[in-house]
Amino acid sequence: MRVVLVGGLGFLGAALSERLAGQGWRVVVAARRSSAQRRPRLASYLRGLGVELALAPGGIDAGFLEGLGGDVYYHLAGRIRGSRGMWEAHARLAAVVVEAASRLGSRVVYVSSVRTPGRILGAGRCSRVVEEEPHLDHARVRPETPYERSKAEGERIVASYRGPWAILRPGLLVGRWGYHTEWRLTALASKLRLAPSLPCVPVTPVSGLASMLAGAGEGRYDGLWVNALACTCDLSRVTLEACKRLTGGGCRRIPVAPLLGLAGRLSSEATPPRELWVMARRGYRYESRHPQPPWPSPEEAAAEWASWLKWWGSLSL
Protein backbone atom coordinates (compact mmCIF):
# COMPACT_ATOMS: atom_id res chain seq x y z
CA MET A 1 0.00 0.00 0.00
CA ARG A 2 1.26 3.46 -0.90
CA VAL A 3 0.44 6.15 1.64
CA VAL A 4 1.02 9.90 1.49
CA LEU A 5 1.55 11.86 4.70
CA VAL A 6 0.60 15.45 3.96
CA GLY A 7 2.44 17.76 6.34
CA GLY A 8 4.31 14.75 7.63
CA LEU A 9 7.68 16.35 8.36
CA GLY A 10 7.08 16.84 12.08
CA PHE A 11 6.11 15.27 15.41
CA LEU A 12 3.29 12.97 14.32
CA GLY A 13 4.63 12.47 10.80
CA ALA A 14 7.92 11.11 12.12
CA ALA A 15 6.20 8.67 14.49
CA LEU A 16 3.71 7.52 11.84
CA SER A 17 6.45 7.13 9.21
CA GLU A 18 8.35 4.83 11.56
CA ARG A 19 5.23 2.77 12.18
CA LEU A 20 4.11 2.41 8.56
CA ALA A 21 7.59 1.87 7.12
CA GLY A 22 8.13 -0.81 9.77
CA GLN A 23 4.98 -2.56 8.54
CA GLY A 24 6.29 -2.57 4.99
CA TRP A 25 4.06 0.22 3.64
CA ARG A 26 5.44 2.51 0.95
CA VAL A 27 5.49 5.89 2.68
CA VAL A 28 5.68 9.28 0.98
CA VAL A 29 5.98 12.44 3.07
CA ALA A 30 4.57 15.43 1.19
CA ALA A 31 5.84 18.74 2.52
CA ARG A 32 7.11 22.09 1.40
CA ARG A 33 10.79 22.30 0.57
CA SER A 34 11.21 24.93 3.27
CA SER A 35 10.06 22.40 5.90
CA ALA A 36 12.87 20.03 4.97
CA GLN A 37 15.35 22.92 5.07
CA ARG A 38 14.21 23.78 8.61
CA ARG A 39 14.40 20.13 9.74
CA PRO A 40 17.38 18.61 7.93
CA ARG A 41 18.17 15.94 10.54
CA LEU A 42 14.62 14.62 10.50
CA ALA A 43 14.51 14.65 6.70
CA SER A 44 17.75 12.64 6.59
CA TYR A 45 16.45 10.19 9.22
CA LEU A 46 13.23 9.54 7.28
CA ARG A 47 15.13 8.94 4.05
CA GLY A 48 17.21 6.39 5.97
CA LEU A 49 13.98 4.53 6.80
CA GLY A 50 13.19 4.28 3.10
CA VAL A 51 10.59 7.06 3.23
CA GLU A 52 10.25 9.10 0.04
CA LEU A 53 10.23 12.87 0.58
CA ALA A 54 8.15 14.72 -2.00
CA LEU A 55 9.02 18.37 -1.53
CA ALA A 56 6.93 21.08 -3.15
CA PRO A 57 8.87 24.27 -3.93
CA GLY A 58 5.89 26.39 -2.87
CA GLY A 59 2.42 25.53 -1.58
CA ILE A 60 1.01 22.02 -1.90
CA ASP A 61 -1.82 21.73 -4.46
CA ALA A 62 -4.11 18.92 -5.62
CA GLY A 63 -2.15 18.24 -8.80
CA PHE A 64 1.05 17.73 -6.81
CA LEU A 65 -0.65 15.30 -4.41
CA GLU A 66 -2.48 13.43 -7.16
CA GLY A 67 0.85 12.85 -8.89
CA LEU A 68 2.09 10.98 -5.81
CA GLY A 69 -0.52 8.26 -6.40
CA GLY A 70 -1.49 7.48 -2.82
CA ASP A 71 -3.91 4.72 -1.86
CA VAL A 72 -4.35 6.61 1.44
CA TYR A 73 -3.82 10.30 2.10
CA TYR A 74 -3.16 11.30 5.71
CA HIS A 75 -3.71 14.96 6.55
CA LEU A 76 -1.29 15.60 9.44
CA ALA A 77 -0.63 19.32 9.07
CA GLY A 78 -1.34 21.38 12.18
CA ARG A 79 -0.75 24.92 13.39
CA ILE A 80 -1.27 26.44 16.85
CA ARG A 81 -0.27 30.01 16.02
CA GLY A 82 -1.74 32.60 13.65
CA SER A 83 -5.33 32.56 12.39
CA ARG A 84 -4.30 32.65 8.75
CA GLY A 85 -1.78 29.83 9.18
CA MET A 86 -4.33 27.71 11.04
CA TRP A 87 -6.91 28.15 8.28
CA GLU A 88 -4.30 27.32 5.64
CA ALA A 89 -3.13 24.14 7.42
CA HIS A 90 -6.43 22.83 8.77
CA ALA A 91 -9.01 23.84 6.16
CA ARG A 92 -7.50 24.85 2.80
CA LEU A 93 -5.05 21.95 2.82
CA ALA A 94 -7.88 19.56 3.79
CA ALA A 95 -9.76 20.67 0.66
CA VAL A 96 -6.63 20.07 -1.44
CA VAL A 97 -6.20 16.57 0.02
CA VAL A 98 -9.86 15.69 -0.62
CA GLU A 99 -9.64 16.96 -4.20
CA ALA A 100 -6.56 14.85 -4.94
CA ALA A 101 -8.03 11.77 -3.26
CA SER A 102 -11.32 12.13 -5.14
CA ARG A 103 -9.51 11.96 -8.48
CA LEU A 104 -7.94 8.63 -7.48
CA GLY A 105 -10.68 7.13 -5.29
CA SER A 106 -8.28 7.06 -2.34
CA ARG A 107 -8.99 6.99 1.39
CA VAL A 108 -8.56 10.18 3.44
CA VAL A 109 -7.57 10.17 7.12
CA TYR A 110 -7.74 13.56 8.85
CA VAL A 111 -6.00 14.21 12.17
CA SER A 112 -8.07 16.77 14.04
CA SER A 113 -8.26 17.51 17.79
CA VAL A 114 -10.52 16.65 20.72
CA ARG A 115 -10.90 20.43 21.06
CA THR A 116 -12.59 20.81 17.66
CA PRO A 117 -16.20 20.97 18.97
CA GLY A 118 -15.19 23.94 21.15
CA ARG A 119 -17.64 24.86 23.89
CA ILE A 120 -20.30 22.25 24.65
CA LEU A 121 -23.57 24.01 25.40
CA GLY A 122 -24.90 23.13 28.84
CA ALA A 123 -21.67 21.38 29.90
CA GLY A 124 -19.88 22.58 33.02
CA ARG A 125 -16.26 22.20 34.03
CA CYS A 126 -15.06 18.57 34.12
CA SER A 127 -18.08 17.41 32.13
CA ARG A 128 -17.71 14.16 30.18
CA VAL A 129 -17.43 14.86 26.45
CA VAL A 130 -17.67 12.17 23.76
CA GLU A 131 -17.96 12.40 19.98
CA GLU A 132 -21.22 14.05 18.92
CA GLU A 133 -23.44 11.82 16.79
CA PRO A 134 -24.45 14.38 14.12
CA HIS A 135 -21.23 15.83 12.72
CA LEU A 136 -20.48 19.04 14.67
CA ASP A 137 -24.09 19.37 15.84
CA HIS A 138 -24.40 23.14 16.24
CA ALA A 139 -27.35 22.70 18.56
CA ARG A 140 -24.78 21.44 21.08
CA VAL A 141 -21.31 22.69 20.15
CA ARG A 142 -19.69 26.06 19.51
CA PRO A 143 -16.15 26.17 18.02
CA GLU A 144 -14.98 29.51 19.41
CA THR A 145 -11.23 29.99 18.91
CA PRO A 146 -9.43 30.27 15.53
CA TYR A 147 -7.90 26.84 16.17
CA GLU A 148 -11.29 25.24 16.82
CA ARG A 149 -13.04 26.97 13.92
CA SER A 150 -10.36 26.02 11.39
CA LYS A 151 -10.27 22.40 12.59
CA ALA A 152 -14.07 22.23 12.44
CA GLU A 153 -14.02 23.47 8.85
CA GLY A 154 -11.39 20.89 7.98
CA GLU A 155 -13.56 18.15 9.48
CA ARG A 156 -16.59 19.43 7.55
CA ILE A 157 -14.65 19.27 4.28
CA VAL A 158 -13.40 15.74 4.93
CA ALA A 159 -16.82 14.46 6.10
CA SER A 160 -18.36 15.74 2.85
CA TYR A 161 -15.99 13.55 0.79
CA ARG A 162 -17.89 10.82 -1.05
CA GLY A 163 -15.03 8.37 -0.80
CA PRO A 164 -13.81 6.57 2.36
CA TRP A 165 -12.69 8.88 5.17
CA ALA A 166 -11.92 8.85 8.88
CA ILE A 167 -11.32 11.63 11.40
CA LEU A 168 -9.20 11.01 14.50
CA ARG A 169 -9.16 13.56 17.32
CA PRO A 170 -6.11 13.31 19.60
CA GLY A 171 -5.29 15.39 22.65
CA LEU A 172 -1.84 16.53 23.77
CA LEU A 173 0.69 14.34 21.95
CA VAL A 174 3.34 12.70 24.14
CA GLY A 175 6.24 10.53 23.01
CA ARG A 176 9.08 10.30 20.50
CA TRP A 177 9.77 13.35 18.33
CA GLY A 178 8.08 15.71 20.80
CA TYR A 179 9.87 18.96 19.95
CA HIS A 180 6.96 21.42 20.28
CA THR A 181 6.91 24.36 22.69
CA GLU A 182 5.30 22.41 25.53
CA TRP A 183 8.11 19.84 25.41
CA ARG A 184 10.81 22.48 25.25
CA LEU A 185 9.31 23.97 28.42
CA THR A 186 9.10 20.52 30.02
CA ALA A 187 12.78 19.91 29.31
CA LEU A 188 13.66 23.32 30.76
CA ALA A 189 11.55 22.73 33.89
CA SER A 190 13.20 19.33 34.36
CA LYS A 191 16.60 21.03 34.65
CA LEU A 192 15.13 22.79 37.70
CA ARG A 193 13.60 19.48 38.88
CA LEU A 194 10.11 20.91 38.42
CA ALA A 195 7.11 19.15 36.91
CA PRO A 196 4.26 21.43 35.72
CA SER A 197 0.87 20.35 37.06
CA LEU A 198 -2.36 21.19 35.24
CA PRO A 199 -5.63 19.26 35.74
CA CYS A 200 -7.90 17.92 33.00
CA VAL A 201 -5.42 17.67 30.13
CA PRO A 202 -6.34 15.19 27.33
CA VAL A 203 -3.26 13.03 26.72
CA THR A 204 -2.52 10.98 23.60
CA PRO A 205 0.63 8.80 23.45
CA VAL A 206 1.94 9.23 19.93
CA SER A 207 2.84 5.55 19.60
CA GLY A 208 -0.79 4.58 20.28
CA LEU A 209 -2.05 7.20 17.85
CA ALA A 210 0.29 5.89 15.15
CA SER A 211 -1.22 2.44 15.69
CA MET A 212 -4.75 3.83 15.36
CA LEU A 213 -3.81 5.75 12.23
CA ALA A 214 -2.40 2.60 10.66
CA GLY A 215 -5.76 0.94 11.34
CA ALA A 216 -7.59 3.95 9.89
CA GLY A 217 -5.52 3.61 6.72
CA GLU A 218 -6.86 0.06 6.39
CA GLY A 219 -10.47 1.25 6.80
CA ARG A 220 -11.00 0.42 10.48
CA TYR A 221 -12.64 3.79 11.26
CA ASP A 222 -14.27 4.64 7.96
CA GLY A 223 -17.07 7.17 8.32
CA LEU A 224 -16.24 7.91 11.96
CA TRP A 225 -14.68 10.70 13.94
CA VAL A 226 -13.00 9.27 17.02
CA ASN A 227 -11.63 10.88 20.20
CA ALA A 228 -8.20 9.22 20.25
CA LEU A 229 -6.65 9.57 23.69
CA ALA A 230 -5.46 7.50 26.63
CA CYS A 231 -7.00 9.67 29.34
CA THR A 232 -7.88 13.13 30.57
CA CYS A 233 -5.60 13.59 33.55
CA ASP A 234 -3.26 15.89 35.46
CA LEU A 235 -0.33 16.92 33.28
CA SER A 236 2.06 16.04 36.12
CA ARG A 237 1.52 12.35 35.33
CA VAL A 238 3.57 13.11 32.22
CA THR A 239 5.96 15.81 33.42
CA LEU A 240 6.96 14.03 36.67
CA GLU A 241 7.92 10.90 34.79
CA ALA A 242 9.78 12.91 32.15
CA CYS A 243 11.66 14.84 34.84
CA LYS A 244 12.60 11.64 36.69
CA ARG A 245 13.88 10.01 33.50
CA LEU A 246 15.94 13.06 32.53
CA THR A 247 17.39 13.89 35.95
CA GLY A 248 17.24 10.69 38.01
CA GLY A 249 14.58 11.92 40.45
CA GLY A 250 13.97 14.52 43.11
CA CYS A 251 11.36 16.32 41.00
CA ARG A 252 8.33 18.07 42.45
CA ARG A 253 5.02 19.26 41.05
CA ILE A 254 4.41 22.94 40.48
CA PRO A 255 0.86 24.18 39.69
CA VAL A 256 0.83 26.29 36.53
CA ALA A 257 -2.89 27.09 36.28
CA PRO A 258 -2.56 30.62 37.80
CA LEU A 259 0.34 31.51 35.51
CA LEU A 260 -1.44 30.02 32.51
CA GLY A 261 -4.57 32.00 33.35
CA LEU A 262 -2.62 35.24 33.37
CA ALA A 263 -0.77 34.40 30.15
CA GLY A 264 -4.00 33.35 28.44
CA ARG A 265 -5.86 36.51 29.33
CA LEU A 266 -2.97 38.73 28.22
CA SER A 267 -2.24 36.83 24.98
CA SER A 268 -3.89 37.62 21.69
CA GLU A 269 -6.07 35.13 19.84
CA ALA A 270 -4.45 32.34 17.85
CA THR A 271 -1.47 31.89 20.19
CA PRO A 272 -0.49 28.75 22.18
CA PRO A 273 -1.04 30.37 25.63
CA ARG A 274 -4.56 31.47 24.71
CA GLU A 275 -5.48 28.10 23.23
CA LEU A 276 -4.13 26.19 26.25
CA TRP A 277 -5.88 28.57 28.63
CA VAL A 278 -9.24 28.02 26.89
CA MET A 279 -8.79 24.25 27.15
CA ALA A 280 -7.84 24.43 30.84
CA ARG A 281 -10.69 26.79 31.68
CA ARG A 282 -13.28 24.42 30.23
CA GLY A 283 -11.68 21.38 31.85
CA TYR A 284 -13.68 18.84 29.85
CA ARG A 285 -13.00 15.14 30.38
CA TYR A 286 -12.79 13.74 26.85
CA GLU A 287 -13.70 10.12 26.18
CA SER A 288 -14.74 7.97 23.22
CA ARG A 289 -17.62 5.65 22.53
CA HIS A 290 -15.62 3.77 19.89
CA PRO A 291 -13.48 0.69 20.72
CA GLN A 292 -9.74 1.38 20.50
CA PRO A 293 -6.54 -0.62 20.95
CA PRO A 294 -4.99 -0.58 24.45
CA TRP A 295 -3.19 2.70 25.06
CA PRO A 296 0.24 3.13 26.64
CA SER A 297 -0.06 5.01 29.92
CA PRO A 298 0.90 8.72 30.10
CA GLU A 299 3.92 7.68 32.18
CA GLU A 300 5.04 5.21 29.51
CA ALA A 301 4.70 7.88 26.84
CA ALA A 302 6.72 10.33 28.96
CA ALA A 303 9.47 7.75 29.45
CA GLU A 304 9.51 7.18 25.69
CA TRP A 305 9.90 10.91 25.09
CA ALA A 306 12.77 11.20 27.57
CA SER A 307 14.55 8.19 26.06
CA TRP A 308 14.16 9.65 22.57
CA LEU A 309 15.50 13.02 23.72
CA LYS A 310 18.60 11.40 25.19
CA TRP A 311 19.15 9.43 21.97
CA TRP A 312 18.46 12.34 19.60
CA GLY A 313 20.52 14.72 21.70
CA SER A 314 18.40 17.86 21.39
CA LEU A 315 14.93 19.15 20.53
CA SER A 316 16.21 20.50 17.22
CA LEU A 317 15.10 18.55 14.14
DOFIMAR-95774 format. One line per 2 residues: number of its first residue (from 1); their letters; for each residue x negated, y, z negated of C-alpha. Coordinates in steps of 0.001 Angstrom, whole numbers. Layout:
N
NUM = a = X Y Z ~ ...
END
This chain:
317
1 = mr = 0 0 0 ~ -1264 3459 904
3 = vv = -436 6150 -1644 ~ -1020 9898 -1489
5 = lv = -1548 11859 -4705 ~ -604 15454 -3958
7 = gg = -2440 17764 -6335 ~ -4314 14747 -7632
9 = lg = -7675 16350 -8358 ~ -7076 16843 -12080
11 = fl = -6108 15267 -15412 ~ -3288 12971 -14319
13 = ga = -4627 12475 -10799 ~ -7924 11108 -12117
15 = al = -6200 8667 -14491 ~ -3712 7521 -11845
17 = se = -6447 7134 -9211 ~ -8352 4825 -11559
19 = rl = -5231 2767 -12183 ~ -4106 2413 -8564
21 = ag = -7587 1868 -7121 ~ -8129 -811 -9775
23 = qg = -4978 -2560 -8543 ~ -6286 -2574 -4990
25 = wr = -4061 216 -3638 ~ -5439 2512 -950
27 = vv = -5488 5889 -2677 ~ -5683 9278 -978
29 = va = -5978 12441 -3069 ~ -4569 15429 -1189
31 = ar = -5842 18743 -2521 ~ -7113 22093 -1398
33 = rs = -10790 22298 -574 ~ -11206 24935 -3270
35 = sa = -10062 22402 -5896 ~ -12875 20029 -4966
37 = qr = -15347 22916 -5073 ~ -14209 23780 -8609
39 = rp = -14401 20129 -9742 ~ -17378 18614 -7928
41 = rl = -18173 15944 -10541 ~ -14625 14620 -10497
43 = as = -14512 14652 -6700 ~ -17748 12644 -6586
45 = yl = -16452 10186 -9219 ~ -13233 9540 -7276
47 = rg = -15133 8937 -4050 ~ -17210 6394 -5973
49 = lg = -13981 4535 -6801 ~ -13186 4284 -3096
51 = ve = -10586 7055 -3234 ~ -10249 9101 -43
53 = la = -10233 12867 -584 ~ -8149 14721 1996
55 = la = -9019 18368 1528 ~ -6928 21079 3153
57 = pg = -8870 24271 3926 ~ -5888 26395 2867
59 = gi = -2422 25531 1582 ~ -1007 22023 1904
61 = da = 1815 21727 4456 ~ 4108 18923 5623
63 = gf = 2152 18236 8798 ~ -1051 17732 6814
65 = le = 654 15303 4412 ~ 2479 13428 7161
67 = gl = -851 12846 8890 ~ -2089 10982 5812
69 = gg = 523 8263 6402 ~ 1491 7480 2824
71 = dv = 3913 4725 1861 ~ 4348 6609 -1436
73 = yy = 3817 10304 -2105 ~ 3164 11301 -5708
75 = hl = 3714 14960 -6548 ~ 1290 15597 -9444
77 = ag = 627 19322 -9071 ~ 1343 21384 -12176
79 = ri = 750 24920 -13385 ~ 1270 26436 -16846
81 = rg = 271 30012 -16025 ~ 1736 32601 -13647
83 = sr = 5331 32556 -12394 ~ 4303 32652 -8746
85 = gm = 1776 29830 -9184 ~ 4334 27714 -11036
87 = we = 6905 28151 -8284 ~ 4296 27320 -5637
89 = ah = 3130 24139 -7419 ~ 6428 22835 -8767
91 = ar = 9014 23841 -6156 ~ 7502 24846 -2804
93 = la = 5055 21948 -2823 ~ 7880 19561 -3789
95 = av = 9756 20671 -657 ~ 6631 20068 1437
97 = vv = 6204 16568 -17 ~ 9856 15688 618
99 = ea = 9645 16963 4197 ~ 6564 14855 4943
101 = as = 8028 11768 3259 ~ 11322 12133 5145
103 = rl = 9506 11957 8479 ~ 7937 8632 7485
105 = gs = 10677 7134 5288 ~ 8277 7062 2342
107 = rv = 8994 6988 -1385 ~ 8562 10178 -3441
109 = vy = 7573 10171 -7123 ~ 7738 13557 -8850
111 = vs = 6002 14213 -12165 ~ 8071 16773 -14042
113 = sv = 8257 17506 -17790 ~ 10518 16654 -20721
115 = rt = 10903 20430 -21058 ~ 12589 20809 -17657
117 = pg = 16196 20966 -18969 ~ 15195 23935 -21152
119 = ri = 17636 24855 -23894 ~ 20298 22250 -24647
121 = lg = 23572 24011 -25395 ~ 24902 23133 -28838
123 = ag = 21665 21379 -29897 ~ 19882 22580 -33018
125 = rc = 16260 22204 -34033 ~ 15059 18571 -34124
127 = sr = 18077 17412 -32129 ~ 17706 14161 -30177
129 = vv = 17434 14862 -26446 ~ 17669 12170 -23761
131 = ee = 17962 12404 -19981 ~ 21218 14046 -18919
133 = ep = 23439 11818 -16788 ~ 24447 14376 -14120
135 = hl = 21233 15831 -12718 ~ 20480 19037 -14668
137 = dh = 24087 19369 -15840 ~ 24404 23136 -16241
139 = ar = 27346 22697 -18563 ~ 24783 21437 -21076
141 = vr = 21312 22693 -20153 ~ 19690 26058 -19510
143 = pe = 16154 26166 -18016 ~ 14975 29510 -19408
145 = tp = 11235 29992 -18905 ~ 9427 30267 -15531
147 = ye = 7904 26839 -16174 ~ 11295 25236 -16816
149 = rs = 13038 26966 -13915 ~ 10355 26023 -11387
151 = ka = 10269 22400 -12588 ~ 14068 22230 -12442
153 = eg = 14020 23466 -8854 ~ 11388 20889 -7977
155 = er = 13558 18153 -9478 ~ 16589 19434 -7554
157 = iv = 14649 19272 -4283 ~ 13403 15737 -4932
159 = as = 16817 14465 -6100 ~ 18363 15742 -2846
161 = yr = 15993 13554 -788 ~ 17889 10818 1052
163 = gp = 15028 8368 795 ~ 13806 6571 -2358
165 = wa = 12687 8878 -5171 ~ 11920 8848 -8881
167 = il = 11321 11626 -11403 ~ 9201 11011 -14498
169 = rp = 9164 13561 -17318 ~ 6110 13310 -19595
171 = gl = 5288 15388 -22647 ~ 1839 16528 -23766
173 = lv = -692 14343 -21951 ~ -3343 12699 -24135
175 = gr = -6239 10533 -23010 ~ -9082 10297 -20496
177 = wg = -9772 13346 -18331 ~ -8082 15712 -20798
179 = yh = -9865 18957 -19953 ~ -6963 21421 -20276
181 = te = -6914 24363 -22691 ~ -5304 22409 -25528
183 = wr = -8109 19837 -25411 ~ -10809 22479 -25253
185 = lt = -9311 23971 -28417 ~ -9100 20516 -30019
187 = al = -12784 19912 -29309 ~ -13661 23324 -30756
189 = as = -11554 22731 -33890 ~ -13201 19328 -34361
191 = kl = -16596 21025 -34652 ~ -15133 22787 -37700
193 = rl = -13596 19482 -38880 ~ -10112 20907 -38421
195 = ap = -7106 19155 -36912 ~ -4259 21435 -35720
197 = sl = -867 20348 -37059 ~ 2365 21193 -35243
199 = pc = 5634 19264 -35739 ~ 7901 17922 -33004
201 = vp = 5419 17666 -30132 ~ 6345 15195 -27335
203 = vt = 3260 13032 -26718 ~ 2515 10983 -23598
205 = pv = -629 8799 -23453 ~ -1945 9233 -19929
207 = sg = -2840 5545 -19597 ~ 787 4585 -20276
209 = la = 2049 7204 -17846 ~ -289 5886 -15149
211 = sm = 1220 2438 -15693 ~ 4754 3828 -15362
213 = la = 3806 5752 -12229 ~ 2404 2599 -10659
215 = ga = 5764 944 -11339 ~ 7592 3946 -9890
217 = ge = 5523 3607 -6721 ~ 6860 61 -6388
219 = gr = 10466 1248 -6797 ~ 11004 423 -10476
221 = yd = 12636 3791 -11264 ~ 14267 4641 -7957
223 = gl = 17072 7167 -8315 ~ 16244 7913 -11959
225 = wv = 14678 10702 -13941 ~ 12996 9275 -17025
227 = na = 11630 10879 -20198 ~ 8201 9223 -20254
229 = la = 6650 9572 -23695 ~ 5460 7503 -26626
231 = ct = 7002 9669 -29342 ~ 7879 13129 -30567
233 = cd = 5596 13592 -33555 ~ 3260 15887 -35462
235 = ls = 334 16917 -33278 ~ -2055 16040 -36121
237 = rv = -1523 12352 -35328 ~ -3572 13110 -32224
239 = tl = -5960 15805 -33418 ~ -6961 14033 -36666
241 = ea = -7923 10897 -34787 ~ -9779 12912 -32152
243 = ck = -11663 14840 -34837 ~ -12599 11642 -36687
245 = rl = -13883 10012 -33502 ~ -15940 13060 -32532
247 = tg = -17390 13886 -35951 ~ -17239 10690 -38009
249 = gg = -14580 11920 -40448 ~ -13973 14517 -43108
251 = cr = -11361 16316 -41002 ~ -8326 18071 -42451
253 = ri = -5017 19263 -41045 ~ -4414 22944 -40476
255 = pv = -862 24181 -39685 ~ -825 26294 -36533
257 = ap = 2889 27092 -36285 ~ 2561 30620 -37803
259 = ll = -337 31511 -35509 ~ 1439 30019 -32510
261 = gl = 4575 31998 -33346 ~ 2615 35237 -33372
263 = ag = 772 34397 -30148 ~ 4001 33348 -28436
265 = rl = 5864 36511 -29332 ~ 2974 38726 -28221
267 = ss = 2241 36833 -24984 ~ 3887 37615 -21691
269 = ea = 6066 35131 -19836 ~ 4449 32337 -17855
271 = tp = 1470 31888 -20191 ~ 486 28751 -22177
273 = pr = 1036 30368 -25634 ~ 4562 31470 -24708
275 = el = 5485 28102 -23233 ~ 4131 26189 -26248
277 = wv = 5885 28566 -28634 ~ 9237 28017 -26888
279 = ma = 8794 24248 -27147 ~ 7836 24433 -30838
281 = rr = 10686 26794 -31678 ~ 13283 24424 -30234
283 = gy = 11684 21381 -31846 ~ 13685 18839 -29847
285 = ry = 13003 15144 -30376 ~ 12790 13745 -26850
287 = es = 13697 10117 -26183 ~ 14735 7967 -23224
289 = rh = 17620 5649 -22529 ~ 15624 3766 -19886
291 = pq = 13479 692 -20723 ~ 9743 1383 -20503
293 = pp = 6541 -619 -20952 ~ 4994 -578 -24447
295 = wp = 3192 2703 -25060 ~ -240 3125 -26635
297 = sp = 57 5008 -29921 ~ -899 8718 -30097
299 = ee = -3917 7681 -32178 ~ -5044 5206 -29514
301 = aa = -4702 7879 -26840 ~ -6720 10334 -28957
303 = ae = -9466 7753 -29446 ~ -9515 7176 -25686
305 = wa = -9904 10909 -25086 ~ -12773 11202 -27570
307 = sw = -14553 8189 -26057 ~ -14158 9649 -22573
309 = lk = -15496 13024 -23719 ~ -18604 11402 -25187
311 = ww = -19150 9431 -21973 ~ -18462 12344 -19604
313 = gs = -20518 14719 -21696 ~ -18395 17862 -21388
315 = ls = -14930 19152 -20530 ~ -16208 20496 -17217
317 = l = -15099 18545 -14141
END
